[in-house]
Amino acid sequence: RMTRLLGVFVAATLYLVVEKYSSGTGSLSVTTTNSPAPAGYTCANAIDMTSTANWSGNFSSFQDVWTGGSGCGYAAGPEIWFTATVQPGDTFTLTETGTQDVVIERVASCSATTCPAYSDSPENLSYTNSGGSPVVIWMIVERYYDGTGAVTVPATHG
């Protein structure tokens, strides 16, 4: 199960110890909530843009979880994961059209430690499938620095 602790989603069991502050009696009420990670929080629940033309949200729901590797643009802020299936001969383009300063990185898989491509100016990145079979791609829109802010990500296919 996913637990959000101090703004970070953690798959764990959480144990709490409650002690009384001073002598006395009374009742105690403990309430817990179990909130799932938002779509796009990790590669495993990336936002599918295959048939979606636009996504809007806010970086306040996300954290800097992924650490990019070789060939990735440097960014230390929260990231949002996207995926798409690109048909043979098609080009998929992901763009950040808001006022955020971001880098868009493409990775080959959820376990990737390198980026075959990234873009930070302009803030869009394209992938053309020149093969004969559909290809699943992952792109990460990552804010350069920690913080919040509205983000709008349109995608084009064709």
Secondary structure, DSSP 8 states (H G I E B T S, - for coil): -EEEETTEEEES--------SSS---------------TTSSGGG-EE-SS-SEEEEEGGG--------BT-----S-EEEEEEEE-TT-EEEEE--SS--EEEEEESSTT--B-SEEE-SSSEEEEE--SSS-EEEEEEEEESSS---EEEEEEEE-
